[in-house]
Structure formats: C-alpha cells, structure tokens
Amino acid sequence: MEGTWLSLLPPVVAILMVILTRRVLLSLGAGIITAALLLVDFSPIGTAETLWLSFSGVFWEYGEAGEAGALNLWNIFIMLFLLILGVITAFINISGGARAFGEWAMKRVKTRAGAQVLTACLGIIIFIDDYFNSLAVGQVARPLTDRHRVSRAKLAYLIDSTAAPVCVVSPVSSWGAYIIAVIGGILTTHSITDYTPFSAFMQMVPMNLYVWSALGIVFIVAFRGVDFGQMRKHENRAIETGKVYDETKDIPGELKNDLPTSSHGTVGDLIWPIIALVTGTVAAMMWTGSQLYLEDTGNSATLLQMFEYTDVAKSLVYGALFGLLISIGFFIRQINRSNKIGGTEFFLGLKEGIKSMLPAIYILVFAWMIVGLIGDLETGEYLAGVVEAADLNIAWLPVLLFLVAGVMAFSTGTSWGSFGILLPIAGTIAASTDISLLLPALAAVLAGAVFGDHCSPISDTTILSSTGAGSNHIDHVITQVPYAVTGAVMASLGYIVLGFTGNTWLALGLVVVLLAAFALIMGRNPDKARVVSAKEGLDSN
C-alpha cells in the first residue's frame, strides 16, 4: 500500500478527527494506528510491532534492517529544550520579570494593535530558526498581549505566520542554508551555470508569494483589528471577559499553578534571560556549524556555511542552558530581596516548569510517530508522482507545484520533507521543458510547503507556535487556517500570472493589490462594544 492513494488515509483520518473531536492526542493516535495497519496489511501482531518501533524510534534510531542504532539526539534535544524553556519561564515568573515587563510595556504600548504589531515585528527580527522563533517570541510577547487582552489564539497566529515565512527567505537561517544546499545540488545535476546557488536563492525571494501575502495579512490583521472565522470568537472572549484562552482546555506551556512572585522584580529579570537564550543559541549554531564544516572539509567555514552545517537541536539546548543559568542567577538575586522567595520556590519552579511543557512533548511525540509512518507509506512520493504525471500547459507549473507542496506539507506535517522531495522534481520538470521556469517552480515549492505547514495540525512548527503562545493546539490550528487559506488564494493567483508572463514583479504586484483589496473589504472590525470594553478593562488594570 506504499506509494498509493491509500497512503493518504492516515493524515486524512488524523485531520478529520481533529476537526470533529478537537482532541489532538486521540486524533493523532487514530492516524498512527491507521498507518501501522496499512504498513503490515492489517496484521495485529505486525501492527503492534510497528507501533512499538515507531514509538521507540522517537528516542532511538534504527538501521534499515531494524538493528539497533544510536540515540535519536535531534528529538531528544528538542524535548530537552522545551523542558528547559519551561523552567526558565517559571523562574522568570517567580523573579517578577513577567509582571514587571507587563507593567513596563503597558506604559509604552498602549493599544491592542500596538501589542500585536510589536509581536509581529519580533517574529521578523528573530529569523535564525523557526523552532526558536516560535518559542522565544512567545516568551517575550505573552505578558504584553495578555495585559492588552489579545487572545492566545491570535498570539499563536502572529508567531506562526512570522516564523517559517521569514526563515524561508532568509539566507542566514537554518532554513535558508538548507535550501541553498538543495538548490546547489539541482543546479549541478542539470549543469546550470547561469547563477550560483546563493544568487538563485536571492532571486527566488520575491517569487515566494505566499510569504509576502501571509506577512501582509499579519500586519493588516494587527493594525486594523480584522478578525474572522473562529478567531473572532476568541478575540471577543478575551476583550469582553479578560480570559485570553479557554480555561477548560489543555494549554501547553502554561504554568498550571500560581507561583509566588517577587514584588521586587524588574524588566531585566525577563529580558536578560531571553537575551542570553538568543545569543547563546546563535553562538552555538555558529560554533556547531563551524565544527561540523571543519570535520567534513578540513577548511574554515564562512557565516553561510556555519548555518548550512549547524546542528540546530544541539544549539537550542546549549542556548537554553545558558539562558537557564542567567535566569537562576536572577532568581538567586530575588532571594536576597524578597521574603517570598527561597529554596522551596526554586524546586517548585523546576517542577512546575517541567510540568508546563509535558503536554507539548506528548503532542510532539505523537506527531513524530505519525510523520515517520507516513514517510514509510511514501505519501510524499505519491503526491510528487501526481505532479510528474500531470499533462498540463507548462505555464501552470508554478501554481500546480504550489498547491501540491501545500497538500504534501499539510498531509505529512513537514515542510522540510516536502522541500527534499519536490524541489528536485520541480527542477527536473523545468529543466526538461522550460528552463526559464526553474526559479519560479522552486519558489512555488517553498511557498506551498510553508502554507501546508501552517495549516497542518501534525506540523512540529505549528505545535511549537501554540506552545510558545500558551494556546490550545487545536484552537491555534482552527483559527489560523482561514488566514492561511486567504494568503494561499492570493499567492495562487500570483503564480498563475508568474507562470504565464514570467514577470516576477507583475505577480508580486498582483499580490500587493489583493492585499490592499483585502484591507479595504474587511475594514476595521465594526463591533464598537469590543473596543469600549477593551478600553474599560485596560483602564481598570
């Protein structure tokens, strides 16, 4: 059943159950079992063995024949990073940093729109890696958006829609370095010497139409208060009641119990641990990249090569440990300032910080399991074959690749996996038909994969965005999809123009016009009561 239409069943089952039940672990579990059954032709014993190998494979890598390998350090490091981040968050709260930052920001960012715009800008500035972006921006922005009664679902949307879209067009990022390396292989395979991999990547930046439509919508939503779909329900509740999330649902990354808070905390108690986290992670990415490049080539690495070879997961742990040390230092300082803070609170912070991240880790483990099983079923290869078999006018190639990459990333939960499968196929099709469409075709694959990743409940980036924002995962998925689809429609029309005219700026101009029309048609949210109640709520704080 590998590589056939049946390989689509596991993601379809999981996604339909998510929509119907809103229970993410149950839904992912159903998809996992469906995939395991298909892989072994419904053998009960084989299914049990497959499920065990899938689960243990999250922590332990196996060889092709199933023999024991080594620890799956990527997954383990990501989980360890989450746990450390939870502890840092707890210490920041106990030290009074979150409270102090909220009070400081309220005096300077006086509107809900300002809080949302600041969050979006932070998402653009922190472009090194999407995982890091999703979690770090949430830590900084959450106290501010909570005080301005911005729903956690909206915060998760702002984080998610400025993470991957910025990383995918930034050459100095883990994404950019990976994509440039793949492009280099495609150019070599087809003996294309008109441009280098780096110049090809930079020429593709304006062609990545979904990035620009998604970012445009983010700022329109933030500036003009445009809420539609389920997002409007969450925003209404936050403004009218002050409840920024549904307290009856699981919230990954949210501290469950009220922790003692020092009244002597300062903004520095929040800012310095986050700065340490950022600088430590970036420095670790450069160091691990330079070491791996030196081992592979024997030469010193350039900045771009450092990010191409970097070990992202290990770097995140190094950066988190540095941030943890700084947060502990500020915690110890509060022991001497406040009689509320002592050794008991230290261990309480450790315990509650770890507990806060466990729901996110459970979801990630299930997501990694289903992604691995979907890979074994060759779902991506099946969808890629659909592209190769399509007998259409070559001018339709960019929009077709955009849509197929979107479906692939949505179904498999991985944009990088979609890059790896579809970019070489897109390069082959363009090289053998119309070489002028090579860069538009590759850009369309990148854009479609990011779009599908935005909509997929089994995407690790989506999971980490809801974790960073402290939003229920399914609430984040359901509220983000209408915005992502709106951006995808704009991008699709742009790719049709790009395919038929070959003019990048005409296609990008169409996206800009559509964004302007979106802003005019949607207008400012007309519900005056929301604005009044928000002002009254803020004034009473």
Secondary structure, 3 states (H helix, E strand, C coil): CCCCHHHHHHHHHHHHHHHHHCCHHHHHHHHHHHHHHHHCCCCHHHHHHHHHHHHHHCCEEECCCCCEEEECHHHHHHHHHHHHHHHHHHHHHHCCHHHHHHHHHHHHCCCHHHHHHHHHHHHHHCCCCHHHHHHHHHHHHHHHHHHCCCCHHHHHHHHHCCCHHHHCCCCCCHHHHHHHHHHHHHHHHCCCCCCCHHHHHHHHHHHCHHHHHHHHHHHHHHHHCCCCCHHHHHHHHHHHHCCCCCCCCCCCCCCCCCCCCCCCCCCHHHHHHHHHHHHHHHHHHHHHHHHHHHHHHCCCCCHHHHHHHCCHHHHHHHHHHHHHHHHHHHHHHHHCCCCCCCHHHHHHHHHHHHHHHHHHHHHHHHHHHHHHHHHHCCHHHHHHHHHHHCCCCHHHHHHHHHHHHHHHHHHHCCHHHHHHHHHHHHHHHHHHHCHHHHHHHHHHHHHHHHHHHHHCCCCHHHHHHHHHHCCCHHHHHHHHHHHHHHHHHHHHHHHHHHHHHCCHHHHHHHHHHHHHHHHHHHCCCCCHHHHHHHHHHHHHC
